[in-house]
């Protein structure tokens, strides 16, 4: 019998809208999947120990009692078969909001949904919010309570500060002892080479890396026409006043080169790269995850 | 500097719109959106792109500013002002011929400075403002156009110097001739911009009077025959304030009873005071008589006179001194008091002093040389018919006869007879070459003799032919009359009358004496010429409708001709139908009028050369040289005081007068170029003798009536002229004339080019996005 995470709607509601959105998204998404995603899941047995009063009776190994006539408690190595780390970029640039929701909000939803889904599947989920440094970090756990903590952290977070992910990711790669799944939600507005090296670091530690590149459609299309002052979301006081029409070609060239380099080099580093536009439904990210999860077995 | 001017300078204020493109640019930059942006790293442009964008923006803005600038300039009516360049310098060069009015009316001072001075000032100012390299020539329009600067020159200093030194006005001006000469000067010019500027005073005389109108018509007819373009001719009025009919006194041409007189003889002169623009006569201050520049006396002027005909006739006499030579008689009218004697409020009667003087050159001889050719072949002079004529002309007892008569028989008459004694001139400078030839009852003339007389007449000699018994009718008619083609004035029909029938004789008819030589005998009782009778005479006839012969005195009977006159060449022949001696029965030699009659006729014939010394402008100068034909030491002084020698070689410079020596029957004669300037010319000989030449000024110049508008319009239709009322107006007209090159369409072209560039550039920039 595997451990399950219980989502009590009343308790979820205490954590606000994000939890509801996550649940709605995940369950809506799962309804459409015919084959049960829970099938074949198991927990890993670790050891027996002597029963002490206070332990749950359901954990007593009755077979062992029959053989030895003593109460043993069955203990498990982990309560899940997967450790997932959600790395959510909360730097200032993620706060860009065009006609759709902001990139960070989008990343919040994706992260919440993934956490929900992962916990639902009894996978352990950890969360790290960062800009240039780690703001919050929750080690992976598979309990329902943990979801609430994750959601709570996500809800409370505000995008701010500069982006400098590569050193941070290197740090994380060193920190994560056991191999697992690293899910990165970021706009990756940094130097491609350094980012790739950090990702390669994860891969070197035998982590699987799922890179969700979150971008706003305005950033990809640059549809502005009137004279505009672009104010840097990360560095206050840094502003550029330009005629967007004159700049568009140059901008798009720069931007597409960046995206292409990131995608190609990520592919080469065996990093699963996925572009997420904020005007696309969040479910797409869940689909990507499940496909990935299934292929992992 | 590009000499562009604009028709509407006010439109240039529209250049303020040039600030619009920069203003729009700045306003656009002020109105901008603010976006909180994350992907800042992609907004960073390369330096090359930034520079290119700046350059493109700058170019586009300059194009738009240029577009507006060219539009505004095109609307302001730009033109290339070549006339202003004429006045301000720095344009396509042009050639200008300035033609100054040299007529006497230009000395009118009624409006302050004389019109001539105003013309000079204006012209100097005009020349000073011309562009360097502009060519100028100057003509002085008189009876003939005098080239002051006959060729185009770019030396402005020289032009101005010549304008300053231009002589004062006198005589009249022939404008068609001046215009023709100006055109001839400009024909040498290769420049497209050519102007003729006629600087005048708008006087009707010379421009639009009958004579001038005829001359203009001739000019236009000539123009039609000539090819080529005619430069524009502007007529500028330098004295626009002159009243329509200003008060002016003048003297009519001076005439004398004799142009050749013997010493100590009295001559009667006639003239008239002409008053223009005045309603009543007021006695002038004085009328001075001068001879050879010396004051002689004041001529009495009438206290009162009627002004019905606008003129008051004057007559005075003057007796010449003992010294023979050329005398200049001058009459000078001074209507106004001298300036020092004028009281306050004095009204000046005459503002045009140039026409207040008249001159007349008189030749005073010791005795008039006359050659008497007698047809009588007898040797005793006293028995010859010519004795009476010779005695009448040079009485034997008169020590100082007024006529020096020499008698030769017909067989001795040849070409040398007319050269006189052949001696050098007598100290007085008057030669003894016969001025008058008398053929007295000559039977016939040899061919050589006929030719000598013909040449003598052609060259201004005077011949008196008296007919008598000896004259061979057929020879006279066939050889001398030749049906009107010869020099004999009349055909000899037949001898009439009978010496025995005195009662049937004929008598002269005084009432027919209108000839100048006979005028004094017209009145009954003077000399008793009407009492003379002739028992026998030649009946003369002047056949042919085109005959130039005129009977100038008649007999009572059947109006038979007594005297017949005819001009031949420059000379004249008087034919007398009676011998004027006692050969046929007559009392003529006994009547008191006989001697005056012969004298009058001889002096009349001798005065034919009056035109040699009193001549209209443009006529050649003639001077009868002594037998040694040399020009050495001869000089001629013009009215403006310039003295130059004569030269046989044609000279282009103005250092000498071109002259030629023509051999005539009476010896060599110097003929020089036309005397173009009205006034007194003085020819000086090496013997310190002076020969005066009076070039008559046109008395019509005294009439200052201006041209009417209708006359000007008519002239403008007739000739290529444009009248301008004011000197300043001329400058304006010159700058507004066809020399103005409109440039608006060039600007329009520029506008289109700029517009295309702007569209192209904008599209190109859009394409770059």
Interface residues (C-beta under 8 A of the other chain):
Chain A: X92 X93 X94 X95 X96 X97 X103 X187 X189 X219 X224 X226 X227 X228 X229 X230 X231 X232 X233 X234 X235 X238 X240 X241 X242 X245 X246 X247 X248 X249 X250 X251 X254 X255 X258
Chain B: X28 X29 X31 X32 X33 X34 X35 X36 X37 X38 X39 X40 X41 X42 X43 X44 X45 X46 X49 X53 X765 X766 X768 X769
